[in-house]
Amino acid sequence: MYSIRVEYKGFENMVSATVNSPDGSIKTVAMDVFVEVLGIAMSFATFVLWIVIVAMVVLVLAIMVHEYHIYRRKKMPQLFGIPKVRSSHIISGMNFQNRMS
């Protein structure tokens, strides 16, 4: 009876095997690796966690861009110095029209 220890990129598993024939035998060892992304082996739980984290970061960035857009739209008139109309100019303009008629 032999004990076989297998390690692959941080994942480890151990199985037992017996050799009955002089030619040897083949033993398949199952690992918890679900997917390998950019050279990093991940289990299913780790992969799902990364997907959730990426989705949250994208959502937060989208909200920040939207809020910044609203902020800039409100500040835009102040940046270009659009003059504010005073009420005295409006009244004097109305008096001028009344004198003309």
Order of alpha helices (4+ residues) and beta strands (2+ residues): beta-beta-beta-beta-alpha-alpha
